[in-house]
Amino acid sequence: MPKTIIVGRGRSKATQRIEITDPTVSREHCHLIDNGDGTFTLLNISKQGTIVEGKQVLKTKVNPNTLITLSPTTSVRVADLLPLPKQPPKQPNPPKPDAKAYDISHLEVVWDTYHNTLLNIQLRQRNVNLLRSASPMFTIGSGAIAGLAKSMEWGDAIFEVTIVLTIVGLGLMAYSFLKGLNDNSIQEKEEANDRFMRHYVCPNPECRHFMGNQPYKLILQHKNCPWCKSKFQA
C-alpha cells in the first residue's frame, strides 16, 4: 500500500481507489498518510476544506471507518479510498487422480451365456409349438383322405394310410403334451435373469451397479462406468 494517498477529483493528481467526479472537490484535496498501525494521518490541502466527523480539520488521525466530507455532495469513508489489498496468487486446483481401471472381459462371458440361454429356451418352446400345430394336420388330413377314398371308391389300402396318419397325429399330440407338461422354461428364464443381474455389474467393489441390457461391446466402447466413472479395459 502507498505511504501517502492523494485524495482528489479526477486522475491527474489523485491516487485514491475510487474516482471522484464532483467538480467542487479539488484535484488535490487532501492526503492520507499511512501510520503503519492501521490508522492514517489526514492533511487538508484544499481551500474548500475537509470535514471529519462534522469538524473542519487541517490535520487529524483517521481509521478506515472514518467518514470524510470533501464537499456538500461528496462524503466517503477512508476504506473506500484505500487500494485493495493484494490477493495471493490463486493456487491451481490439484489434478484429480485418474480413475482406477477395471478389467471387464468376464462380462462378455456373462452376456453371451445369458443370451444363449434365452435363445435355447425360445428354440425349445418354438419346437413344442410346431409339434402341437402339426398333430392336427395329420389327424385332419387322414379324415379328409378317408372321406375322399370312400367317395372315389378307392381300394382298402388307402384306409391303411389314413390309419397311419391318424396314429402319427395322435403320437405328435401326446409327445407335445408331455413336452409342455415337463417344460421348465419360465423357471429357467427367471434363474437366468437372476444370475445375469447378479454378475453383469460394474467390477468396482464400491459400485457394483447392474449394467442393464447394454451389450458387452457397447459397454466396451463407452470405456467407463456411467455411475462411478471407473475406467473399463478388456
HELIX and SHEET records of a PDB file:
HELIX    1   1 VAL A   78  LEU A   81  1                                   4    
HELIX    2   2 SER A  105  SER A  151  1                                  47    
HELIX    3   3 ALA A  157  LEU A  181  1                                  25    
HELIX    4   4 SER A  185  HIS A  199  1                                  15    
HELIX    5   5 TYR A  216  HIS A  222  1                                   7    
SHEET    1   A 4 THR A   4  VAL A   7  0                                        
SHEET    2   A 4 CYS A  30  ASP A  34 -1                                        
SHEET    3   A 4 PHE A  40  ASN A  44 -1                                        
SHEET    4   A 4 LYS A  59  VAL A  62 -1                                        
SHEET    1   B 4 LYS A  55  VAL A  57  0                                        
SHEET    2   B 4 THR A  50  VAL A  52 -1                                        
SHEET    3   B 4 LEU A  67  SER A  71 -1                                        
SHEET    4   B 4 THR A  74  ARG A  77 -1                                        
SHEET    1   C 2 ALA A 101  ASP A 103  0                                        
SHEET    2   C 2 LYS A 231  GLN A 233  1                                        
END                                                                             
